Amino acid sequence: MRILRPIVWATVMVAAFVYITSVTHWDFAGVHSAGRLWSEPASAAAGYAADEQNNIDIYKSCRDATVNITSRVYRENWFFQVYPEEGMGSGFIINPEGEILTNNHVVQGATQLTVKLSDHKEYKAKVLGRDPRSDLALIKIDAGKRLPALRLGESDSVVVGQKVLAIGNPFGYEGTLTTGIVSSLDRSIQTEDSRVPLEGMIQTDAAINPGNSGGPLLDSHGNVIGINTAIVGQGNVGIGFAMPISRAKAMLDAFQKSGHISLPTLGIRTVFIAGDLAEELHLPTTGGLLIQSVEDASPARDAGLRGPQNVVIAGNYRLGVGGDFITAVEGQKVDGNETLQRVMNRKRGGDMLELTVFRNGKNETLKVHLGEAPTVL
């Protein structure tokens, strides 16, 4: 075999290159612009998928109305030294005047609140009202200008499987967007800060982490359907919970009517009794709340609710007997100590409450006009 002369070899190589380039497309623009050895996918050149574009549009339209909230609380250490402790959460603007919805646990106990907008400008905030029962709070900033605001949607029409988006500041990473679906509805969760469960919660697998609290849960139209409130565990494991926006709307309505957020008062103390003990006391064995005391000058007293007439010893406890036995609240059968509180959580001062009581061997219906107790800011 003979070795080709240089000029012949060069001729062969040029011919081979011309042939290869005639049948192969090389995207040198892609190599030089992005440092890749492949061309841009056809889908990127053609634009985003419909769902991607929806995510982008919602983020662009809602990001500026989502805020970062920093709270400062002064605490005392083992040596009685006072030190500041900061917490972080999220919130969202609901009107151009600067009113912001968030969670109560984001602002509770704070001596100073700072709100940072998407343009990184910071403003001092004041608390207008709180509803600890629903873990909701309304705060306000004065930015000296009209601010972008989010639309409040309808949480009553939410269905399992629909797409949702969450915007917030998890771990301090401002303006973070996560997406998912509604995983379940009407969940009850127990938090460290509440004596009774938070009820009617929206469960979602959209990633929610510490710092997301108080941020908006949005539908695919950019409407707020919930307020991101709690997670299972210390970080995202695909189970997050949002307070339905309908609860916040009720709080806002009360604030607009009276200028403050009030909690309903009833004025009774009760204990749950069922089974053998109820039978021994000649009460319905299905269970109910036996009234132990009725406060003077209370809505319960005005409605005619009766307290105990005698005292008996049940185990290690003194039990007042002879008073009204509440078997249903707003038509809901009493199945535990929390039944009454669950209904009260959805009431406001001035609302009517319907109670079914067992009295003198038969059931009676009483309506109570609930009193008002303004929350402490």
Secondary structure, 3 states (H helix, E strand, C coil): CCCCCHHHHHHHHHHHHHHHHHHCCCCHHHHHHHCCCCCCCHHHHHCCCHHHHHHHHHHHHHHHHEEEEEEEEEEECCCCCEEEEEEEEEEEECCCCCEEEECHHHHCCCCEEEEECCCCCEEEEEEEEEEHHHCEEEEEECCCCCCCCCEECCCCCCCCCCEEEEEECHHHCCCEEEEEEEEEEEEEECCCCCCCCEEEEEEECCCCCCCCCCCEEECCCCEEEEEEEEECCCCCCCCEEEEEHHHHHHHHHHHHHHCCCEEEECCEEEEEECHHHHHHCCCCCCCEEEEEEECCCCHHHHHCCCCCCEEEEECCEEEEECCCEEEEECCEECCCCHHHHHHHCCCCCCCEEEEEEEECCEEEEEEEECEEEECCC
